[in-house]
Amino acid sequence: MIAEAAAAVTNQHHALGQTYALLTALLWGFALVLFKLAGERVAPVALNLYKNAVGLVLLIVTLVVLIVWEQNGLNMLRQYCLGDVCLLLLSGVIGLALADTIFFHALNLIGVGLISIVDCVYSPFVILFSWILLREQLALVHYGGAGLIVVGVLIASRHRLPASRTRGQIILGMLLAMLAVALMAFGIVITKPILEGSPLIWATALRVAAGVIFLGLFALLGRKWKAHWTIFRPSDIWRIALPASILGTYICMIFWVAGFKYTYASIAGVLNQTSVIFGCVFAALILKEHFGARKVAALVLALIGVVIVTLGDRVFLLLGAP
């Protein structure tokens, strides 16, 4: 009975984590549309700094509320040893500051189309790092579902070569993009053991704080460093950038970390990958981008992959498959 109860709780945690991972993909897909609109008027580094700063402020407010309303709110931080704190901070620097900086540089070199193709390696990198660092062993059905999602994302992505770029610049940009995605995956996977037994908001806040501090220092470099900070002056761009930051950095970040906290890192990474598909849908509805048969096929494949990843093992058990 005890073993059955423990298994039921574990299954509930996995289901909760998968739900968080899918919500992350859905909300991030919508946030991408808002960031695209804001990015037409704001430089990438400035927009990234702004969205992370907004997220950090909201996380601090949330922590203050927890401390006031919960007697053990501040004591939760004491659960971390120095090593855990350092690892969370390192994760924030790697995944939120360093990876994003490299990613935006690659974006300038190869454009959105090719960056979408390269972004498909996110879930395979998560699976790879989960296997190497966490020794996660998935069933064959999970890899099949992951493959369908990646195929769907590849079909949905347009990959015309950007104009006025040399072949060397294209190759460099793709290599930098792959490095950025790998760092992003590595940054979250290394925190998995800590996340399983740590307060969610504190863990998220520490990661974001490290990213903001590192990115803020980076934004002070160069002759035109002041340009990175002009977005913090109230202006009409806030009507887009502010809700995008609240949704994309605060809500999505909490859901993203929660997904990795409650389920397998590899499965959470695969489900996060569907954000590209959701982004295509929202771009078609809001930005009136073309959504033809190619993207419909991609959406169907990705959704089938999601069902296989989340429910495949249970369906196989019900059918009596080995």
C-alpha positions in Angstrom: 0.0 0.0 0.0 2.8 2.4 0.9 4.6 1.7 -2.4 1.3 2.2 -4.4 0.7 5.5 -2.6 4.2 6.7 -3.3 3.8 5.7 -7.0 0.5 7.6 -7.2 2.1 10.7 -5.8 5.0 10.4 -8.2 2.6 10.0 -11.1 0.8 13.1 -10.0 4.0 15.1 -9.8 5.0 14.0 -13.3 1.5 15.0 -14.6 1.8 18.3 -12.9 5.3 18.9 -14.3 4.2 18.0 -17.8 1.2 20.4 -17.5 3.6 23.2 -16.4 5.9 22.4 -19.4 3.1 22.6 -21.9 1.8 25.9 -20.3 5.3 27.3 -20.6 5.3 26.5 -24.3 1.8 27.9 -24.9 2.4 31.1 -23.0 5.9 31.6 -24.4 4.6 31.2 -27.9 2.3 34.1 -27.3 5.0 36.1 -25.6 7.2 35.6 -28.6 4.7 37.5 -30.8 4.8 40.4 -28.3 8.6 40.4 -28.2 8.7 40.4 -32.0 6.5 43.5 -32.0 8.7 45.2 -29.3 11.9 44.0 -31.0 11.1 46.1 -34.1 11.9 49.2 -32.0 14.2 47.9 -29.3 17.7 46.4 -29.6 17.9 42.7 -28.6 20.3 43.3 -25.6 18.2 46.1 -24.3 15.0 44.2 -24.6 16.5 41.1 -23.0 17.8 43.2 -20.1 14.4 44.9 -19.7 12.4 41.7 -19.7 14.7 40.0 -17.1 14.6 43.1 -14.9 10.8 43.2 -14.9 10.7 39.5 -14.1 13.1 40.0 -11.2 11.1 42.8 -9.7 7.9 40.7 -9.9 9.7 37.7 -8.3 11.0 39.9 -5.5 7.4 41.2 -4.9 6.2 37.6 -4.8 8.9 36.7 -2.3 8.0 39.6 -0.1 4.3 38.4 -0.1 5.4 34.9 0.8 7.6 36.1 3.6 4.7 38.3 5.0 2.0 35.7 4.7 4.0 32.6 5.5 5.9 32.3 8.7 8.5 30.1 7.1 8.7 32.2 3.9 12.2 33.5 4.8 13.3 30.2 6.3 12.8 28.5 2.9 16.0 30.2 1.7 17.9 28.5 4.5 17.2 25.2 2.9 19.9 25.9 0.4 23.5 25.2 1.2 26.2 27.5 -0.3 26.8 25.0 -3.1 23.1 25.0 -4.1 23.0 28.8 -4.2 26.2 29.0 -6.3 24.9 26.4 -8.7 21.6 28.3 -9.2 23.4 31.5 -9.7 25.7 29.8 -12.2 22.7 28.4 -14.0 21.2 31.9 -14.3 24.4 33.3 -15.8 24.7 30.4 -18.2 21.1 30.1 -19.2 19.7 33.7 -19.0 22.7 36.0 -19.6 25.4 34.2 -21.5 23.2 32.0 -23.7 20.8 34.8 -24.5 23.7 37.1 -25.5 25.2 34.5 -27.8 21.7 33.7 -29.1 21.0 37.3 -30.0 24.4 37.7 -31.8 23.5 34.6 -33.8 20.1 36.0 -34.6 21.7 39.1 -36.1 23.9 36.9 -38.3 21.4 34.3 -39.6 17.9 35.7 -39.0 14.7 34.3 -37.5 14.2 31.5 -40.1 17.5 29.7 -39.6 17.5 30.4 -35.8 14.2 28.5 -35.6 15.8 25.5 -37.3 18.7 25.6 -34.9 16.4 26.0 -31.9 15.1 22.5 -32.6 18.2 21.0 -31.0 17.0 22.3 -27.6 15.0 19.2 -26.6 17.7 16.8 -27.9 20.3 18.7 -25.8 18.1 18.5 -22.7 17.7 14.7 -23.3 21.4 14.4 -23.8 22.4 16.4 -20.7 19.7 14.6 -18.7 21.2 11.3 -19.7 24.8 12.3 -19.0 24.3 14.3 -15.8 21.1 12.8 -14.3 21.2 9.3 -15.7 17.6 9.6 -16.8 16.5 6.6 -18.7 13.5 7.1 -21.0 11.4 4.5 -22.8 11.6 4.2 -26.6 8.1 5.7 -26.9 9.4 8.9 -25.4 12.1 9.2 -28.0 9.6 8.5 -30.7 7.4 11.4 -29.4 10.4 13.7 -29.2 11.3 12.8 -32.8 7.8 13.8 -34.0 7.9 17.1 -32.2 11.3 17.9 -33.7 10.1 16.9 -37.1 7.0 19.1 -36.7 9.1 22.1 -35.6 11.4 21.6 -38.6 8.5 21.6 -41.0 7.1 24.7 -39.4 10.3 26.7 -39.6 11.2 28.6 -42.7 14.8 28.6 -43.6 15.6 31.1 -46.4 19.1 32.3 -46.3 19.4 35.9 -45.2 20.5 38.4 -47.8 23.9 40.1 -47.7 25.5 37.3 -45.6 28.5 35.2 -46.6 28.5 31.4 -46.2 31.1 31.8 -43.4 28.8 34.2 -41.5 25.9 31.7 -41.9 28.0 28.8 -40.6 29.3 30.9 -37.7 25.8 32.1 -36.8 24.5 28.6 -36.8 27.3 27.3 -34.6 26.8 30.2 -32.2 23.0 29.5 -32.1 23.7 25.8 -31.4 26.1 26.8 -28.6 23.5 29.2 -27.1 20.8 26.5 -27.1 23.2 24.0 -25.6 24.1 26.4 -22.8 20.4 27.1 -22.2 19.7 23.4 -21.9 22.7 22.7 -19.7 21.9 25.7 -17.5 18.5 24.2 -16.5 19.4 20.6 -16.4 22.3 21.1 -13.8 19.7 22.6 -11.4 17.3 19.6 -11.6 18.6 17.9 -8.4 18.3 21.2 -6.5 14.8 22.0 -7.9 13.3 18.7 -6.7 13.6 19.7 -3.1 13.8 23.5 -3.1 11.2 26.3 -3.0 10.2 27.1 -6.6 10.0 30.9 -6.3 13.3 31.2 -4.5 15.1 29.0 -7.1 13.6 31.0 -10.0 14.5 34.4 -8.3 18.1 33.4 -7.8 18.5 32.3 -11.4 16.9 35.5 -12.8 18.9 37.7 -10.4 22.2 36.2 -11.5 21.2 36.7 -15.2 20.2 40.3 -14.6 23.4 41.2 -12.8 25.6 39.6 -15.4 23.6 41.1 -18.3 23.5 44.5 -16.6 27.3 44.5 -16.4 27.6 43.4 -20.0 25.3 46.2 -21.0 27.7 48.7 -19.5 30.4 47.8 -21.9 31.1 49.6 -25.2 30.8 53.2 -26.2 27.1 53.1 -26.8 26.3 51.5 -23.5 23.7 54.2 -22.6 21.5 53.0 -25.5 20.9 49.7 -23.6 19.3 51.6 -20.7 16.9 54.0 -22.6 14.2 51.4 -22.6 13.8 51.8 -18.8 12.4 55.3 -19.4 8.6 55.2 -19.6 7.5 55.3 -23.2 4.8 53.9 -25.5 6.9 50.8 -26.2 6.1 49.7 -22.6 2.5 48.9 -23.8 4.0 45.9 -25.6 7.3 45.3 -23.8 5.8 45.3 -20.3 3.1 42.7 -20.8 5.5 40.6 -22.9 8.0 40.7 -20.0 5.4 39.9 -17.4 4.2 36.9 -19.4 7.5 35.8 -20.9 9.9 36.2 -18.0 7.8 36.1 -14.8 5.0 33.6 -15.5 6.8 31.5 -18.1 9.9 31.4 -16.0 8.0 30.0 -13.0 6.2 27.5 -15.1 9.4 26.5 -16.9 11.3 25.8 -13.7 8.2 24.0 -12.2 8.1 21.7 -15.2 11.7 20.7 -14.6 11.1 20.4 -10.9 8.2 18.0 -11.1 8.9 15.8 -14.1 11.8 14.3 -16.0 14.1 17.0 -17.3 14.2 15.3 -20.7 10.3 15.2 -21.0 10.0 18.8 -19.8 12.5 19.9 -22.5 10.7 18.1 -25.3 7.3 19.7 -24.3 8.9 23.1 -24.0 10.0 22.7 -27.7 6.4 23.0 -28.8 6.5 26.7 -28.1 7.7 27.2 -31.8 4.5 25.6 -33.0 2.3 27.7 -30.7 4.2 30.7 -31.8 3.3 29.9 -35.4 -0.4 29.8 -34.5 -0.3 33.1 -32.5 1.8 34.8 -35.3 -0.9 33.8 -37.8 -3.7 35.0 -35.6 -2.2 38.2 -34.4 0.5 39.2 -36.9 -1.4 37.7 -39.9 1.6 35.6 -40.9 0.9 32.9 -43.4 -0.3 29.6 -41.9 -0.6 27.1 -44.7 -0.7 23.3 -45.0 2.9 23.0 -44.1 2.4 24.6 -40.7 -0.8 22.7 -40.2 1.0 19.4 -40.7 3.7 20.6 -38.4 1.2 21.4 -35.7 -0.5 18.0 -36.0 2.8 16.1 -35.8 3.9 18.1 -32.8 0.7 17.6 -31.0 0.8 13.8 -31.6 4.3 13.9 -30.3 3.1 15.7 -27.1 0.4 13.1 -26.6 3.0 10.3 -27.0 5.5 11.9 -24.6 2.9 12.6 -21.9 0.6 9.7 -22.2 2.4 7.1 -24.4 3.8 4.9 -21.6 0.4 4.8 -19.9 -1.4 3.9 -23.1 1.1 1.1 -23.8 0.5 -0.2 -20.3 -3.2 -0.2 -20.8 -2.9 -2.0 -24.1 -0.6 -4.6 -22.5 2.4 -3.8 -24.6 5.8 -4.7 -23.3 
